[in-house]
Amino acid sequence: LLRGIASQEWGIQLYIRRHFAWYNSELNLSSPTSRNHKDIPNIYVGLAQNDEIVPSIQVKQEIERVQKNYSCNNEHDNIKLLYWKGVGHGACVIQPDLIEQIRKIITSL
């Protein structure tokens, strides 16, 4: 019920777009400035397996490809992939177990 209301109610959509850091953000792994992320703390990328908006399988494959290609010299070793199986877009804001996982990451920083 909450998922249906939250995904269709205009006020909630507007709030999420304005107040959550991941909205409209981009991580370009192929740019020259991204070749060495040593000055950047860990980057966490959360992907929902059944995302209706983001092509999560392709994004996951690209992150894994970059991690594999640069693993020999420890570049991109600070990119952490959170891949949530069996959930759709936005599940991390309505499912308690995913909220807890994110909370633990944030409080450990």
DRENSE-187430 format. One record per residue: residue number from 1; residue in one letter; chain; x, y, z of N, C-alpha, C in turn. Coordinates in Angstrom, 1 decimal. Layout:
+-----+--------+--------+--------+--------+--------+--------+--------+--------+--------+--------+--------+
| num | residu | chaine |    nc1 |    nc2 |    nc3 |   cac1 |   cac2 |   cac3 |    cc1 |    cc2 |    cc3 |
+-----+--------+--------+--------+--------+--------+--------+--------+--------+--------+--------+--------+
| NUM |      a |      A |      X |      Y |      Z |      X |      Y |      Z |      X |      Y |      Z |
...
+-----+--------+--------+--------+--------+--------+--------+--------+--------+--------+--------+--------+
! end
This chain:
+-----+--------+--------+--------+--------+--------+--------+--------+--------+--------+--------+--------+
| num | residu | chaine |    nc1 |    nc2 |    nc3 |   cac1 |   cac2 |   cac3 |    cc1 |    cc2 |    cc3 |
+-----+--------+--------+--------+--------+--------+--------+--------+--------+--------+--------+--------+
|   1 |      l |      A |    0.8 |   -1.2 |    0.0 |    0.0 |    0.0 |    0.0 |    0.9 |    1.3 |    0.0 |
|   2 |      l |      A |    1.8 |    1.3 |    0.9 |    2.7 |    2.5 |    1.0 |    3.5 |    2.7 |   -0.3 |
|   3 |      r |      A |    3.9 |    1.6 |   -0.9 |    4.7 |    1.7 |   -2.2 |    3.8 |    2.3 |   -3.2 |
|   4 |      g |      A |    2.5 |    1.9 |   -3.4 |    1.6 |    2.5 |   -4.3 |    1.4 |    3.9 |   -4.1 |
|   5 |      i |      A |    1.2 |    4.3 |   -2.9 |    0.9 |    5.7 |   -2.6 |    2.1 |    6.6 |   -2.8 |
|   6 |      a |      A |    3.3 |    6.1 |   -2.3 |    4.5 |    6.9 |   -2.4 |    4.9 |    7.1 |   -3.9 |
|   7 |      s |      A |    4.7 |    6.1 |   -4.7 |    5.1 |    6.2 |   -6.1 |    4.2 |    7.0 |   -6.9 |
|   8 |      q |      A |    3.0 |    7.3 |   -6.5 |    2.1 |    8.1 |   -7.3 |    1.7 |    9.4 |   -6.7 |
|   9 |      e |      A |    1.9 |    9.6 |   -5.5 |    1.5 |   10.9 |   -4.8 |    2.5 |   12.0 |   -5.2 |
|  10 |      w |      A |    2.0 |   13.1 |   -5.8 |    2.9 |   14.1 |   -6.3 |    3.8 |   14.8 |   -5.2 |
|  11 |      g |      A |    3.3 |   15.0 |   -4.1 |    4.0 |   15.7 |   -3.0 |    5.2 |   14.8 |   -2.6 |
|  12 |      i |      A |    5.0 |   13.5 |   -2.4 |    6.1 |   12.6 |   -2.1 |    7.1 |   12.6 |   -3.1 |
|  13 |      q |      A |    6.7 |   12.5 |   -4.4 |    7.7 |   12.5 |   -5.5 |    8.5 |   13.7 |   -5.5 |
|  14 |      l |      A |    7.9 |   14.9 |   -5.3 |    8.6 |   16.1 |   -5.3 |    9.6 |   16.2 |   -4.2 |
|  15 |      y |      A |    9.2 |   15.8 |   -3.0 |   10.1 |   15.7 |   -1.8 |   11.3 |   14.9 |   -2.1 |
|  16 |      i |      A |   11.1 |   13.7 |   -2.6 |   12.2 |   12.8 |   -2.9 |   13.1 |   13.4 |   -3.9 |
|  17 |      r |      A |   12.6 |   14.0 |   -4.9 |   13.5 |   14.6 |   -6.0 |   14.3 |   15.8 |   -5.4 |
|  18 |      r |      A |   13.8 |   16.5 |   -4.5 |   14.5 |   17.7 |   -3.9 |   15.4 |   17.3 |   -2.8 |
|  19 |      h |      A |   15.2 |   16.3 |   -2.0 |   15.9 |   16.1 |   -0.8 |   16.8 |   14.8 |   -0.7 |
|  20 |      f |      A |   16.8 |   14.0 |   -1.7 |   17.6 |   12.8 |   -1.7 |   18.8 |   13.0 |   -2.7 |
|  21 |      a |      A |   20.0 |   12.7 |   -2.2 |   21.2 |   13.0 |   -3.0 |   21.3 |   12.2 |   -4.3 |
|  22 |      w |      A |   20.7 |   11.0 |   -4.3 |   20.9 |   10.2 |   -5.5 |   20.1 |   10.7 |   -6.7 |
|  23 |      y |      A |   19.1 |   11.5 |   -6.4 |   18.3 |   11.9 |   -7.6 |   19.1 |   12.8 |   -8.5 |
|  24 |      n |      A |   19.0 |   12.4 |   -9.8 |   19.7 |   13.1 |  -10.9 |   21.2 |   13.2 |  -10.7 |
|  25 |      s |      A |   21.8 |   12.1 |  -10.1 |   23.3 |   12.1 |   -9.9 |   23.9 |   11.2 |  -10.9 |
|  26 |      e |      A |   25.2 |   11.3 |  -11.1 |   25.9 |   10.5 |  -12.2 |   27.3 |   10.2 |  -11.7 |
|  27 |      l |      A |   27.7 |    9.0 |  -12.0 |   29.1 |    8.6 |  -11.8 |   29.6 |    8.1 |  -13.1 |
|  28 |      n |      A |   30.6 |    8.8 |  -13.7 |   31.1 |    8.5 |  -14.9 |   32.5 |    7.8 |  -14.7 |
|  29 |      l |      A |   32.5 |    6.5 |  -14.9 |   33.6 |    5.6 |  -14.7 |   34.7 |    5.7 |  -15.8 |
|  30 |      s |      A |   34.3 |    6.3 |  -17.0 |   35.2 |    6.3 |  -18.1 |   35.8 |    7.6 |  -18.4 |
|  31 |      s |      A |   35.5 |    8.6 |  -17.6 |   36.2 |    9.9 |  -17.8 |   37.6 |    9.9 |  -17.3 |
|  32 |      p |      A |   38.5 |   10.8 |  -17.9 |   39.9 |   10.8 |  -17.5 |   40.0 |   11.1 |  -16.0 |
|  33 |      t |      A |   39.2 |   12.0 |  -15.5 |   39.3 |   12.3 |  -14.1 |   38.8 |   11.2 |  -13.1 |
|  34 |      s |      A |   38.2 |   10.2 |  -13.7 |   37.7 |    9.1 |  -12.8 |   38.7 |    8.0 |  -12.8 |
|  35 |      r |      A |   39.7 |    8.1 |  -13.5 |   40.7 |    6.9 |  -13.6 |   41.3 |    6.6 |  -12.2 |
|  36 |      n |      A |   41.4 |    7.6 |  -11.4 |   42.0 |    7.4 |  -10.1 |   41.2 |    8.1 |   -9.0 |
|  37 |      h |      A |   40.5 |    7.3 |   -8.2 |   39.6 |    7.8 |   -7.2 |   40.2 |    7.8 |   -5.8 |
|  38 |      k |      A |   41.5 |    7.9 |   -5.7 |   42.2 |    7.7 |   -4.4 |   41.8 |    8.8 |   -3.5 |
|  39 |      d |      A |   41.5 |   10.0 |   -4.0 |   41.1 |   11.1 |   -3.1 |   39.6 |   11.1 |   -2.7 |
|  40 |      i |      A |   38.8 |   10.1 |   -3.3 |   37.4 |   10.1 |   -3.0 |   37.2 |    8.9 |   -2.1 |
|  41 |      p |      A |   36.4 |    9.1 |   -1.0 |   36.1 |    8.0 |   -0.1 |   35.2 |    7.0 |   -0.9 |
|  42 |      n |      A |   34.9 |    5.9 |   -0.2 |   34.1 |    4.8 |   -0.8 |   32.8 |    5.4 |   -1.5 |
|  43 |      i |      A |   32.5 |    4.9 |   -2.7 |   31.4 |    5.2 |   -3.4 |   30.4 |    4.0 |   -3.4 |
|  44 |      y |      A |   29.2 |    4.2 |   -2.9 |   28.3 |    3.1 |   -2.8 |   27.2 |    3.3 |   -3.9 |
|  45 |      v |      A |   27.1 |    2.3 |   -4.8 |   26.1 |    2.3 |   -5.8 |   25.0 |    1.2 |   -5.5 |
|  46 |      g |      A |   23.8 |    1.7 |   -5.2 |   22.7 |    0.7 |   -4.9 |   21.8 |    0.5 |   -6.1 |
|  47 |      l |      A |   21.7 |   -0.7 |   -6.5 |   20.8 |   -1.1 |   -7.7 |   19.8 |   -2.1 |   -7.3 |
|  48 |      a |      A |   18.6 |   -1.9 |   -7.7 |   17.5 |   -2.8 |   -7.6 |   17.4 |   -3.7 |   -8.8 |
|  49 |      q |      A |   17.4 |   -5.0 |   -8.6 |   17.4 |   -6.0 |   -9.7 |   16.3 |   -5.8 |  -10.6 |
|  50 |      n |      A |   15.1 |   -5.5 |  -10.1 |   13.9 |   -5.4 |  -11.0 |   13.5 |   -3.9 |  -11.2 |
|  51 |      d |      A |   14.5 |   -3.1 |  -11.2 |   14.2 |   -1.6 |  -11.4 |   13.5 |   -1.4 |  -12.7 |
|  52 |      e |      A |   12.4 |   -0.6 |  -12.6 |   11.6 |   -0.3 |  -13.7 |   12.1 |    0.9 |  -14.5 |
|  53 |      i |      A |   13.1 |    1.6 |  -14.0 |   13.6 |    2.8 |  -14.6 |   15.0 |    2.7 |  -15.0 |
|  54 |      v |      A |   15.9 |    2.2 |  -14.1 |   17.3 |    2.1 |  -14.4 |   17.6 |    0.7 |  -14.9 |
|  55 |      p |      A |   18.4 |    0.6 |  -16.0 |   18.8 |   -0.7 |  -16.5 |   19.8 |   -1.3 |  -15.6 |
|  56 |      s |      A |   19.4 |   -1.8 |  -14.4 |   20.3 |   -2.2 |  -13.4 |   21.2 |   -3.3 |  -13.8 |
|  57 |      i |      A |   20.8 |   -4.3 |  -14.6 |   21.7 |   -5.4 |  -15.0 |   22.9 |   -4.8 |  -15.8 |
|  58 |      q |      A |   22.6 |   -3.9 |  -16.7 |   23.7 |   -3.3 |  -17.5 |   24.6 |   -2.5 |  -16.6 |
|  59 |      v |      A |   24.0 |   -1.7 |  -15.7 |   24.9 |   -0.9 |  -14.8 |   25.7 |   -1.8 |  -13.9 |
|  60 |      k |      A |   25.2 |   -2.8 |  -13.4 |   25.9 |   -3.8 |  -12.6 |   27.1 |   -4.4 |  -13.4 |
|  61 |      q |      A |   26.8 |   -4.8 |  -14.6 |   27.8 |   -5.4 |  -15.5 |   29.0 |   -4.4 |  -15.7 |
|  62 |      e |      A |   28.6 |   -3.1 |  -16.0 |   29.6 |   -2.1 |  -16.2 |   30.5 |   -1.9 |  -15.0 |
|  63 |      i |      A |   29.9 |   -1.8 |  -13.8 |   30.7 |   -1.6 |  -12.6 |   31.6 |   -2.7 |  -12.4 |
|  64 |      e |      A |   31.1 |   -4.0 |  -12.6 |   31.9 |   -5.1 |  -12.4 |   33.0 |   -5.2 |  -13.4 |
|  65 |      r |      A |   32.8 |   -4.8 |  -14.7 |   33.8 |   -4.7 |  -15.7 |   34.9 |   -3.8 |  -15.3 |
|  66 |      v |      A |   34.5 |   -2.6 |  -14.9 |   35.5 |   -1.6 |  -14.5 |   36.3 |   -2.0 |  -13.3 |
|  67 |      q |      A |   35.7 |   -2.6 |  -12.3 |   36.4 |   -3.1 |  -11.1 |   37.4 |   -4.2 |  -11.6 |
|  68 |      k |      A |   37.0 |   -5.1 |  -12.4 |   37.9 |   -6.2 |  -12.9 |   39.0 |   -5.6 |  -13.7 |
|  69 |      n |      A |   38.8 |   -4.7 |  -14.6 |   39.8 |   -4.2 |  -15.5 |   40.9 |   -3.4 |  -14.7 |
|  70 |      y |      A |   40.5 |   -2.7 |  -13.6 |   41.4 |   -1.9 |  -12.9 |   41.8 |   -2.5 |  -11.5 |
|  71 |      s |      A |   41.5 |   -3.7 |  -11.3 |   41.8 |   -4.4 |  -10.0 |   43.3 |   -4.6 |   -9.8 |
|  72 |      c |      A |   44.0 |   -4.7 |  -10.9 |   45.5 |   -5.0 |  -10.8 |   46.2 |   -3.8 |  -10.2 |
|  73 |      n |      A |   45.8 |   -2.6 |  -10.4 |   46.5 |   -1.5 |   -9.8 |   45.6 |   -0.7 |   -8.7 |
|  74 |      n |      A |   44.6 |   -1.4 |   -8.2 |   43.7 |   -0.9 |   -7.1 |   43.0 |    0.4 |   -7.5 |
|  75 |      e |      A |   42.8 |    0.7 |   -8.7 |   41.9 |    1.8 |   -9.1 |   40.5 |    1.3 |   -9.1 |
|  76 |      h |      A |   39.6 |    2.1 |   -8.7 |   38.2 |    1.8 |   -8.6 |   37.9 |    0.8 |   -7.5 |
|  77 |      d |      A |   38.8 |    0.5 |   -6.6 |   38.5 |   -0.4 |   -5.5 |   37.7 |    0.2 |   -4.4 |
|  78 |      n |      A |   37.4 |    1.5 |   -4.6 |   36.6 |    2.1 |   -3.6 |   35.1 |    2.2 |   -4.0 |
|  79 |      i |      A |   34.8 |    1.6 |   -5.1 |   33.4 |    1.6 |   -5.6 |   32.7 |    0.3 |   -5.1 |
|  80 |      k |      A |   31.7 |    0.4 |   -4.2 |   31.1 |   -0.7 |   -3.6 |   29.7 |   -0.8 |   -4.2 |
|  81 |      l |      A |   29.4 |   -2.0 |   -4.7 |   28.1 |   -2.3 |   -5.3 |   27.1 |   -3.0 |   -4.4 |
|  82 |      l |      A |   26.0 |   -2.4 |   -4.2 |   24.9 |   -3.0 |   -3.4 |   23.8 |   -3.4 |   -4.4 |
|  83 |      y |      A |   23.6 |   -4.7 |   -4.6 |   22.7 |   -5.2 |   -5.6 |   21.6 |   -5.9 |   -4.9 |
|  84 |      w |      A |   20.4 |   -5.3 |   -4.9 |   19.3 |   -5.8 |   -4.1 |   18.4 |   -6.6 |   -5.1 |
|  85 |      k |      A |   18.4 |   -7.9 |   -4.8 |   17.7 |   -8.9 |   -5.7 |   16.2 |   -8.9 |   -5.3 |
|  86 |      g |      A |   15.4 |   -9.0 |   -6.4 |   14.0 |   -9.2 |   -6.3 |   13.2 |   -8.0 |   -5.9 |
|  87 |      v |      A |   13.8 |   -6.8 |   -6.0 |   13.0 |   -5.6 |   -5.6 |   13.1 |   -4.6 |   -6.8 |
|  88 |      g |      A |   12.1 |   -3.7 |   -6.8 |   12.0 |   -2.7 |   -7.8 |   12.6 |   -1.3 |   -7.4 |
|  89 |      h |      A |   12.4 |   -0.4 |   -8.3 |   12.9 |    1.0 |   -8.1 |   12.4 |    1.6 |   -6.8 |
|  90 |      g |      A |   13.2 |    2.2 |   -6.0 |   12.8 |    2.9 |   -4.8 |   12.6 |    2.0 |   -3.6 |
|  91 |      a |      A |   12.9 |    0.7 |   -3.7 |   12.7 |   -0.2 |   -2.6 |   13.5 |    0.2 |   -1.4 |
|  92 |      c |      A |   14.6 |    0.8 |   -1.6 |   15.5 |    1.2 |   -0.5 |   14.9 |    2.3 |    0.4 |
|  93 |      v |      A |   13.8 |    2.9 |    0.0 |   13.2 |    3.9 |    0.9 |   12.0 |    3.4 |    1.6 |
|  94 |      i |      A |   11.5 |    2.1 |    1.2 |   10.3 |    1.6 |    1.9 |   10.5 |    0.3 |    2.5 |
|  95 |      q |      A |   11.6 |   -0.4 |    2.3 |   11.8 |   -1.7 |    2.9 |   12.8 |   -1.6 |    4.1 |
|  96 |      p |      A |   12.3 |   -2.0 |    5.3 |   13.1 |   -1.8 |    6.5 |   14.5 |   -2.4 |    6.4 |
|  97 |      d |      A |   14.6 |   -3.6 |    5.8 |   15.9 |   -4.3 |    5.8 |   16.9 |   -3.5 |    4.9 |
|  98 |      l |      A |   16.5 |   -2.9 |    3.8 |   17.3 |   -2.1 |    3.0 |   17.7 |   -0.8 |    3.6 |
|  99 |      i |      A |   16.7 |   -0.2 |    4.3 |   16.9 |    1.1 |    5.0 |   18.0 |    0.8 |    6.1 |
| 100 |      e |      A |   17.9 |   -0.3 |    6.8 |   18.9 |   -0.6 |    7.8 |   20.3 |   -0.8 |    7.2 |
| 101 |      q |      A |   20.4 |   -1.5 |    6.1 |   21.7 |   -1.7 |    5.4 |   22.3 |   -0.3 |    5.0 |
| 102 |      i |      A |   21.5 |    0.6 |    4.5 |   22.0 |    1.9 |    4.2 |   22.4 |    2.7 |    5.4 |
| 103 |      r |      A |   21.6 |    2.6 |    6.5 |   21.9 |    3.3 |    7.7 |   23.2 |    2.8 |    8.3 |
| 104 |      k |      A |   23.5 |    1.5 |    8.2 |   24.8 |    1.0 |    8.7 |   25.9 |    1.5 |    7.9 |
| 105 |      i |      A |   25.8 |    1.6 |    6.7 |   26.9 |    2.1 |    5.8 |   27.1 |    3.6 |    6.2 |
| 106 |      i |      A |   26.1 |    4.4 |    6.3 |   26.2 |    5.8 |    6.6 |   26.8 |    6.0 |    7.9 |
| 107 |      t |      A |   26.4 |    5.3 |    8.9 |   26.9 |    5.5 |   10.3 |   28.3 |    5.0 |   10.4 |
| 108 |      s |      A |   28.8 |    4.1 |    9.5 |   30.2 |    3.6 |    9.6 |   31.2 |    4.6 |    8.9 |
| 109 |      l |      A |   30.7 |    5.6 |    8.2 |   31.6 |    6.5 |    7.5 |   32.3 |    7.5 |    8.4 |
+-----+--------+--------+--------+--------+--------+--------+--------+--------+--------+--------+--------+
! end
